[in-house]
Amino acid sequence: MTDQALPFIQYEAGKSHREWGLSHGESFREGIRELSSIRRELMLKKNPSLLYSLDKLAHDQFEISKSFAPHLAEELEAIASGASISLTDVVILNNYTDFRDIEMPDEGCSTVHIQSSDHVVSGQTWDMHSSAKDYISVIEVPESKHGPKSYLFSLVGCLGMMGINESGLFIGVNNINTKNAKAGLIWPLLVRHTLEQKAFEQMKNKLTGAPVTSGHNYLISDSKQSEHWEISPSAKELLFHTDEFNHGKTFHTNHCLGKFVKEFEQETAKSSTTYDRYDLLSKKINQTKNFNDLIELFRDHEGYPKAICSHFESGAQDPSMTCGGAAYDHRSKSAYFWRGCKEFDSNYKDLMLQF
């Protein structure tokens, strides 16, 4: 495994999405090839029956994504070309948690939003297979005809997994395991496309109208409001809303909270840390008031290893840990990204960016 050292990938203004993708793929070819191989192996280890269907399923997901946002599909295809991997492998790398369609979770994450008269902050941890930690990156997408400048928490070879744009829109994502997964959008492409919007309602409409592959909770916010949406192929549900007149502190881990989406939840597939992290957030959220508090909350180790900053791995049942995360202060327009654990990792790295 090659430690990519949290690269800050800055796309060049004025270039096309194809040029961005080629540059991305060529610059991080070794890491992308390693990560795509790891994710293919993990997927087939957990669901060997996919072996003879990978190409067709990847093609179906790519074509649906291409219809939804052709310029982003072109960028993804160019990443594969630049890294000298197949289209199937770049789809697996990006859409792994949806693609696998199995009962054992590989991804956790905790999303949090704080809204008061003095502070509006959003953020999340990113829990995934520990092999992915060394491949985490941050991408800067410049303003273009498709949308405003944005910063994204990502993996090398990936379009982006959460982020913020210059219009002040934030999107965070955490996994929920739901039934009826089917070929649909490559979800990092959906994240990127929502960040091409300039207003909260536009972002929400893109998100809630998307033909998704599997289940996620999405936290979307701007400087005035926030919402948590549980979305699966079979149902979607608004869980929480805050705004200037309805302050609040909202959070989500990895079990369904909505009564409609819960009908489609894979009960046996839930992360064994989701209730522990939910209880810890319930206990600590009232003491979380500002940007720095939120960052410290995401670093919390009470209950270790089943902490908010999770270090719990138990083989096939829970092969995931907190590999990094991001937080955003809507008032100061400061974005903080980190890779690893400040307390326990010798290769911890972080990055503060400003709009």
N, C-alpha and C positions, 0 to 999 in steps of 0.2 A: 504494500500500500504506500502510495506517495502522498505525503502531507502537502496539501495545496496552500497552506498557511493563510487562510481566509483572504483570498485575492479580491481586490476591488476592481471589478470589470467595468470599464467605462466605455460605452459605445460612442462612436464618433458622430457628432451632429452632421447632418447632411447626407449621411450614408443610408443605403436601403436596408430593409430588414434582412435581406439575403446577405448583404455584406456584413452586417452585424453578426449573423449566425456563422458565417464562414470564419470570421476573425475569432469568435468565441471558440469554435470547434478546433481550429488550428492551434490557437494559443494554449489550450488546455487538453490537447489530444490525449496525452498519457493518462491524466486523471479521469477523463471522460470514458476512455476505453476500460480502465480499471473498474470504475463505478458501474458501468453498464454490464460488465461481466459479473460483478458481485450480485447485482439485482436480478439478472437473468437466473443465476444459480439459486438464489434464495427463492425466487418464484417457483422454479421447477422442483426444488426440494420440498416445498410445501404443497404443491399441487402438480404432480407429474403428468396428470391428464391434459394439462395445457400444452404439452410439448408439440403436438401436431396441429394445434390451433393458433399458435402465437402469431404467425404471419397474417392470417386472416383477421384475427381480432385487432391486431395493431393497425392493419390497413383500414378496417372499419372505423376505429377511433380517430385515425388521422383524417379520413375523408369527412367525418362529421365535424371535426375541428376546423378543417379547411373551409367548409361551408359557413361556419360561424365567424371565423376571423382569418381570412386567407393570408393576410400579410404575416400573421404570427405563425401560421402553419409553414409558410415559406422560410421564416427564420429558423424554426425547429428542424426542417429538412436540411437547411444549410449547416446547422450545427452538426448533424450527422455526417454530412459530406466533409466538412472541415476536419472532423475527428476520425474519419475513415471507419465509421460504424454503420450498421444497417439502419434503415428507417424503423424496423421492428425494435431494435435495441434502444433507439432514442425515445421511442414511445414508452417502452418499459421503464426506462430511466425516469421519465417525467411522470408517468401515470401509474407507477408501481402499486401504490396502495389501493387504487381502484381496480387495476387490471387483475390483480391476483385472485379476487373473488373467492377467498377462503375464509375459514372461521377463526383463524388465529391472528390477533392484531399485531401490527408491526409499527404502529405509530400512535403516539398519545397526544400530547400538547395540552396546554391550559391557556385559554384566552380570557383577557380581563379588560374591562373599560371602567374608568372612574370619571364621573361628571359631577362637578359642584360649581358654585359661583366663582371659585378661584382657580380651579384646575380642570382640564379636560385631557385625559391621557388614555392611550390604548396600547395593548401589547400582548405578547404570547411567548411561551416557551416552545421549543420545537423538539419533540420526542420522536426518535426514529431509531432504526437499527444502528448500533454503535459503529458499524463499519462506514456509515455515511459521514461521520463527524469530520474526518480529514478532508472532505470534498465540499464543505460549505463555502459559499462565496457571497458576495454582495454585488449586485448589478446596478449601475447607473444608466438609465435609459433617457436620452436627451429629449427635449420637446421636438415633436414632429407633427406632420399633418394629421396623424392619428390620435394625438393626445399630448398632455403636459409631461414634463420631466417627472421621472419617478425613481425611487430607490427600492430595491427588492432584496429580501433574504432569499437565497437560492442554493443550489448545488451546481457545480460545474456540469455543463451539458443540459441544464434545466432552464426553462423560461422564467421561473420565479415562483416562490411558494407563499410569500406574503409581502406586503409592501405599502408604501405611502407615495402619493404624488404631490406635485407642486400646488395643486388646487386644495390640498389639505385633506384628501380622501385617504382613508386607511382601510386595509382589508387583512384580516387574520383568519386562519383556518385551523380547525382541529377535527380529527377523524371521528366518525361514528360508524359502527358496523351495522349495515342494513341489508335486508334481503332484496332480491330482484335486481341485482346489479346487471347491467347490460351495456353493450357498446355505446358510448356517448363521448362527451367532450374529454379531452386531455385536460385535467383540472388546472395545472399551472398556466395553460393558455387562457383559461377562464379568469384566473387571478390577474394576469397581464391585461386582459381586455377590460376588466372592470376599472383598472387604474388608467385606462385611456379616456375615462369619462371625466367631466369637469364639475359635476354636481351630484349630490348625494342621491337624489331620486333617479338620475340616469344610471348610477352605479347599481342601485337596488334593482332597477328594471332589468338590466343586463344579467344580474345574478339570478334573480328569481325566474327569469324566462329561459334559462339555459338548459339544454338537454344533457343532464349530468349522467355520469357512469355509475357512481355509487354515493354513499352518504358522507356528508360533512356538516359541521356547524361552521357558519361564517359570521365573523364579527366585522361589521362595516361601521365606519364613523367619519364624522368631520368635526369641525370646531364647535358645532351647535347640537349635534345629535348622534345617537348610535343605535344599532339594532343587532341582535343575534338571530340568525336564521338557521334552523335545521332543515337541510335540503337533501332529499334522496330521489331516486328515479320514480318512486311511487307517491311521495307526499312532500310538502314543504310547509313550514310553520314558523311564524314569528314568535319568538320566546320573550324577548325583552326590548324595551324602547326607552331611551332617555333623551331629554332635550333641555332647552334653557328653562323650561317651566316644570320639568319633571326630572329632577336630579336623581342620581342613583349610582350604585356600584354593582356591575353585572359580571358574571364569569361563567365559564363552561369548561368541562373536562371531556370525557369520552363515553358518556352514556346519554341516551336520549332523555330529554326533559319534556318535550312536547307530547301531548297525549295522542296526536294523530300520527306523528312520525314513529312514536314508540311502538305502534302496532306492527311496524316493519323491522324492528330492531332484531339483530341476531344476538339473542340473549347469551348464548354460549361463547360469543366472540369478544365480549367486553374485556378491556384491559383490567387486570387485577389491581391496578393502582388507581383507577379512575375515581372510586369512591373515597379512597384515602386522600387524594389530592383535592377532591371537591370539599371534603370535610375541613381540610386545612385552610383552603381558601375561604370557606364560610367563617372560620374562626378568626382569620387574620385580615379580612378585607376591610373591616371598619377602621383599622389602624393604617390603612393605605390611603394616603391623601394626595400625593403629588408624584411627579416623574421619578424622582430618586427613590421614593418609597416603593413604587411599582417595580423598579429594577431590583431592589433588595428583596421584594416579595418573590420574584422569580428565582432568586439565588437561595431561598430558604431551604434548610436541610432538616427541619423538625420532622421526626418520623423516619429518618434515614434508614434504609435506602428508599422506602416508599414516600419520598418527600416531594414538594412542589418541583424542586430541582431533583429529578428522579435519577437514581442510580440502581434501580431494580431490574435485574435481568435473570430470567429463570428458564433459559433454553427456549424451546419452541413456544411455550405458553406466552411469555412476555419478552421477546428479544428486542427490547427498546430501552432507551435512556434519554435524558435531556442532553441533546447535542448542541444546543444553542438557543437563540431567540432574538427578539427585537422589541423595542418599545418606542412610542412616539408621543411627544408633547405637542398638542395642537396649538397651544398658545405661543410657545417659544419657537415652534417649528423645528425642534431638535429630534433627530432620529438616532437611536442607539442600537447597534447590532453586536452580538457576541457569538463566539464559537467556543464550546467546551464549558468547563466549570472552573470558576476562578479559585475555588478552594481546593479542588482535588486534581486538576489537570495541570501538568507542566507546560503544555502547549496551548493554554488558554490565550485567546486573542479577542480584541474588541475594536470597534470603530464607531466614532461619533460623527454624524453628518448633519449639515444644516441647510435648510431651504432658504 
